[in-house]
Amino acid sequence: MKIHLILAAGEADPLRKQDPFMPLALPILASNAPEHEYVFTDLLWEDSDKIDYDADFDLIGISFRVSATDKAFEIADKFRENGKKVVLGGAQASSIPLKTKQHADSVVIGEGELLWPILISDLQKGELKDFYVSSPKSDIDFEGYSVYRLSSLPQLTNLPLPERKMFDRKYTFDMVFAARGCPVNCSFCAVSDIFGTAMRFKDHSMVIDEINSFGRRFFLIDDTVFGMNNCYDYYLELYRKIQQLPKKRFWIGQANLDAAANSKGRDVITQASLAGLSYVSIGLETINPQNMKDTGIIPKMGITDKENPLAEIKKNIEFIQGQGIGISGWFTIGLEHDTMESCRQSIDFCIETNIFPVFTPIQALEGTRYYSELKEKSLLLDQKSNVSNVRNASLENHDYITILKEVIDKAYSRNQIWKRTWFYLKTIHKTKKGLFNLIHRIILLHITQLKLKKISKQELIRFKSRIKNDDV
């Protein structure tokens, strides 16, 4: 079969034309049914108006995240109008499958490796199902629909290498995963619904084989590259094996702080740095004590002293930085107890601790428990005409805009960027890992700051466009 795989993205996506990461989901699908002919389109780099809706394809597969929902539906509708079979998948399709089905012949919910060849076979036999499910998500009313569901989530063994050769362009960072599943199960996040709360792991040899085929940089996309109590040993062994590779890599990931409060977790962080980990993004969410309690994020912050949580958070941050690893802190503004003062305190916290700030107005994502709770309490706002779709007693549209401006002007001023770069230069130098290591890490961290500033500016423009001028 001839299959067109599309990674959807809207024209206003802040990562458009500058996303350095090689997409992974669609090449994984292609590798699990390699006997077919694939064409791949990455709309973070390519223009959607160049899509040929009349081209001779037997199947159109579209993956999308929440920011690309409208664009994915628009593309799917156009293909279907031309008589093409369309299947939609990805994180957002898995979160809102019934709404997604209105724009597709079939919807994949959850992990697609084992489902993809079955779906293609069904299509060839004229027996395509409405839904293909490999996910623990159980709150979907499938009455009246045809469904194929795996009895359990797949084990991550004997997986073929993703078909990365399908890309026409070269990306700065290759992507790889070692584990799936998240036991934290935050109410505002869909990861546990899609991948389950139990951790599953690839064999170390599989991960190492992929990394060994990469260039100098890669992104390990596990939910926390520092691991958790039940899997510190797995990551310790993985990072020691990466250190043994003949070619030195410098890589990035996302993580939680709790490992820095655990003796074995600190060993993982140290070994990760020795293996080339240079930068992590950490979902700090909030430094407001009441918000921490309400959102249930205290455990993933590594906090044991609830009377003085900020001191412990700072201590954990300092340990990670002390290994020569840069940190960006991702904050959600607009939680129930947020005020202008608390948001400004968060900006000052980032400046004090030398972390790169990313501030995002809270968005309740449809399909999450958090969204359902707010809807039941009538606390949701129209997302297309407000900066946040969550009602807050203290913050209005213009307050969010003011805070986002202050993040850019205050935390990403030229002086602050160079101050943080100098801080990390001195910190990395103290690790005594050599000049080659120092140069690669400091360039990466300096460029990352400039990128985050640019993205913050684009996000500000996007949020301002949602609201009337007299609200700003």
N, C-alpha and C positions, 0 to 999 in steps of 0.2 A: 504493500500500500504506500501511497504518497501522503505524507503527514506534515502539516505545517504547525510547528510549535511556537507560541508567542508568549513572551513575558510582557504583560501589560504595564503601562505607566502613563499617567496623565501628563499633559504638556506643562503643567505648573509644578510637577514633582520637584522638590528641592535637590534631588540627586540626579536629575536629568542632565545628560551631557557631561557629568563629572563623577558618576559612580565608578569607583576603581575596582569593584569586586566582580569576579566572574560568576554569573548566575549558575546555580547548581541543580535546582529541582528538575528542570526539563532535560538536561543531559543525563540525569539519573534515570528518567523514564525511558529515554532512547536506548540506554544501555541494557534495559531489561526486555526490549523487543528489537534487537539490532538488525533483524532481517528486513526491516522496512526502510524506506527512503525518507529522510527527514530534511526539512528546511527550518531554520531557527531565526526568529526575529526578536531582538532586544529593543523594546520601545523606550528604554532609558537612554538609548543612543540613536536609534533610528526614528524616522518620522512616520507617524501612523497614516498620513495621507499617501504614502508610497505603497501601502498594502494593496495587492491585487486580489480583489474579492472574486474575480472570475477565474483565477488560476485553477489548474486541474489538480485539486487535492481531494483525497478520499476522506480525510479527517482533519479538523482544526482543533488543536488543543491550546487552551489559554489559561495561564496561571496568573493570579493577581493577589495583591495585598489590599488593605483597606483604602489606601489613597488612590488606587487605580480602579476602584469598583465601577464608577460611571464609564470610564474608558473601556474596560473589559466588556461590559454589557453592550455598549455601543458597537464594538467590533463584532461581538458574537451575533448581535441582531442582524448586522449587514451580511455576514456570511450565511446566516440561515435564510435570509430573504433571497439569496442566490442559490438556495437548495443544498448548501453544504451541511454536513454533520459536524456539530460543535460539542466539545466536552470542556467543561470549566472545572478548575481545581485551584489549589493553593490555600493559604491560611484563611483568607476571607470567604472563599467559597465553602470551606469547612465550617465556618462560623455561622453563615446564613444560607444553608443549602436550599431551603425551600424557595427563598427569594431568588437565588441563583438559578434554580431550575426553570424559572420563567424565561430565561434567556439562553437555555442550552438544551440539547437533546439528552445530555447526561452530565451528572455532577460527580466528581470524585471527592470523597470526604476522608481526610486524613492522609496516610502514607500511600504513595502510589506505586512503589516498586512491584509488588506482587499483583496489584490490581490491573496495571497497564496492559500486560499481555492478554489477560482474561477479557478486558474491555474490547481490545482490538479483535480478538477471536469472535466475541459476541457480535460485533459490528459486521464482520465478514459473513457471519451466518444469518444476519438479519434479526438478531435477538438482543440488540443493545438494551441494557437496563437503564432505568431512570437514575439510579444511584448505585455507586460502588463505594463500599465503606470499609476502611481499615482504621478504626478510631474507637476509643471508648465512649465517645459522645453518645448519650442515650436519650436526650430530650427532644428527639425529632419525631413528628407524627408522619410516618411513612404510609398511612392508610391511602389506598388508591394508587400507589406507585409500585413499580417493580424494583426490587433491591437485591444486590449481591453483596453479602457481608462476610468478611473473613471472621473466623471463629475466635481468633486471637491476634494480637499485634505481632508482626514478623520479628524474628530474631535477626540481628544484624550480622549474619555470618554468610560467607560465600557470596557476597554481593559483587557483581561485575563492576569494573571501573567505569565511572561516568564518561559519556561520549563527549569529552571536552573538545575534540577535533571539529565538532560541528560549528564552533565559533569562527567568524570571519575576522574579528578584531582581537587585539591583544589587551588583556586586562592587567592592571598593576598587581592585584592580589588574586591568586588562586584561592578556591574555597574547598574545605574538607570538613567532615564531621566525624567524631569518634563515638558519640553517645546521643541518645534521645530519651526524652522523658524528664519530667520535673516534679519532684515530690512537694515543692513549696505550694503549688496550687493556689496562687493569688486570685481573688475574686475578679480582678480587673483584667486578667490575662487569659488567653485562650490556649496557651501551650499545653497545659495538662489535659485539656479536653481533647486536643488533637493527638498528642503523643503519649498520653497516659502519665500516671504519677510514679510508676516504677521505672527505674533507670535501665536501659538496655545498651550494650556496648559492642562495638566492632572489635574484631581481633586486632591486636597491636600490629601484626604484620600487614594487615590490609591498610591501616592508616599510614604506616611507614612507607609502604609501596607507593601510595598516592603522593605523599610529601616528597619522596625521593625523585618524583617526576616533575616537581615544580621548579620554578626559578628561585629567585632570592627571597620572595615575600609570599606569605599566604595568610588566610584568615581561618582560624578554627572556630566553627560556628556553633559549638556546643553552648547550652544555656549558661553554664558557668565553667570556664576552663580551669578553675581551681578545684572543682569537684565538691563533694559533700562527704559527710561522715561515712557513708556506706561505699564510697568509691575512691577514697584518697589513694589507695594502693594501686588502683588501675592507672590513675594519672601519673603517679610517681614512676611507674614502670614505663609508661608511654614517653614521658619527657626524658628519661634516661636513654631510651632508645633513639630519640631524635638527636640527642647530643652526640651519639655515635656515628651519625651520618657524615660522610666525607665533606659535604658542602654545608657551610653555615647559612642558616636561614634566619630572617627576622620577621616575626609574625605577631598577629594581634588577635584579640578575642573579647568576649564579654564575661563578666564574672560577678560574684557576690562578695561581700566583705567578710562573711563568717569564717572563711578558711584562715584568715589572718588572726583569729582569736583561738585557734586550735593548733596544738604543737605539730601534729602531722600535716595539718593544712598549711602551716608555714613552710614545712618541708616541700610540699607540692609547689608553693609559690616560688621558693628558691630554685627548685629544679626546673620549673617552667622558664624562669629567667635565664638560667644556664642553657636551656634549649633554644633560646632566642626570643622568648616573649618580650615584647617591647612596649606594648600599650594595651590597656583594657578599658572598656566602657562598663561602668557600674551603675545600675539603677538605684541611686540613693533615694529617689522619690521625694523625700521630705526630711527636714530636720526639726519639724514641729513635733514635740513629744506626744501631743494628743493625736495628731494625724498618724504618727508611728503606731500608736496603740490601736487605733481604729482600723488601719489598713492591714495590720498583722505582719508588718515587715521587720519587726524587731529581731526575729531569729536570723534572717538572712543578712542582717547588719553585724552579727556577731556581738550583740549587746547582752551582757549579763547583769550589769548594774543599771536598772531602770531609773534610778534616781539621778544618774549623771550620764545619759546616753551619748551626748556629743563628745565627751572626753574619750570614750571607747571607740567611737567612730573615727576620731582623729588619730588615735593610736593605731588602728587597723590600717588606715590610709598611709600613715608614715611607714609602716612595715613594708607595704607593697612598694611604695616609692623607693624605699631604701634598697630594694633589690634591682633598681634601675628600670622600673616599669612605670610608664606614664599612665595617668588616670584621667578619664573624663567622667564627670558626675552628671547623671541624667535625672533631672528634677521634674516632678509633676506639680504644676501650680493650679490652684483652684479647688484643692481638697477642702473638706468641710470647715476646718479651723484656720484656713489660710487668710491672711490679711495683707495689705500692702507692706506693713512692717515685717511680717514673717517672711515674705518673699524677698525683701531687701536684706534681711538677715542671711538668707540662703546665698545671695550674691556675695555678701561679705565673707561667708564661710568658704566659698570657692576660692576667693582671692587669698584668704588666709592660708588655706591648705594647698595652694598651687595645683588645683585640679581644673580641668577644662570644663566650663559649665555648659550644659545644654538644658534649656528651660522649655518645657512644652505645656501649654494649657491643657488641662485634663480633658480627655475625650472618652466617654463611655462607649465601648465598642459593642455593637449589636452582636448578640450571640454569647456574651459573657454573663456571669451571674451578677456582676456589678450593674450592667445595663438593665437587667430584669428588675433588680431591687429598686433602682432609681425610677424606672418606669412605673412601678407599682406605687411609689410615693409621689408621683407627678413632679419629679425634680429634673426631668429632661427638657432641654431647650432645642430649638431648631438649629441644627448644626450648620446649615447653609447661610444663616444670617447672624450667627454669633461666633465669637472666638472659641468658646467652649460650649459643649452641649450639656453641661452640668450646671444646674442653678447653684450659685454661691451667695450667701447672705452679705458678704463684704466686698466682693469684686464684681465690677461691671466690665463691659467690653473695653472701655478706654483704660481701665486699670491694667488689664492684661497687656495691652499695647504699650503702656508706660513701662511696665516691668521688662518686657522683651527688649525695648529700646535701651533700658539701663544695663541689661546684660551685655549688649553689644558695645555701648559707649564706655561702660565702666570696667567690665571684666575682660573685654577684648580690645581695649585700647592698645596702641602700639607699645606703650611702656609695659603694660601687663603681659603682653605676649612675650616680649624680650625678657622680662623678669622671670617668667616661668621657664623659658628656654635656658636661662642662666642657672636657675635652680636645678633643673634636670641635668645640665651639663656637669655641675659640681657633684650631684648625687651619683650619676653614672660613673664619673671618674673615680669616686671612692670605692666602687665595686671592683676596681682593678682587673677589668676584663679585656683591656687592650684598646689601642687607638682605633682599630677597624670597627670594633663593637661600638665605641663611643660615637664615631662619625655616623654610622648607619642609624643608631637610635636617635641621636639628637636631630638629624635631618628629618626623620620620620615624625618626631614629636612636634617640631616647629611647623612642618607642613600641615600636620593634623590640626593645629590651632587655627591656621589660616583657613583651612577647609571648613572647620566648624563655625568660624565667624561668618564666612560666606553663606553657609547654609542657614545660619540664624537670621541673616539679613533677608534671605529669600523667604523664609518662613514668616517673618514679620510682614513682608509685602503681601503674602498670601492671606494672612489673617486680617490685615487691614482691608483687603478687597471684599471680605465677607460682610462688613458692616458699613453703615452710612457714615459719610464724612463727619457729620455733627456728633457722632459717637466717639470720635478719636481725639 
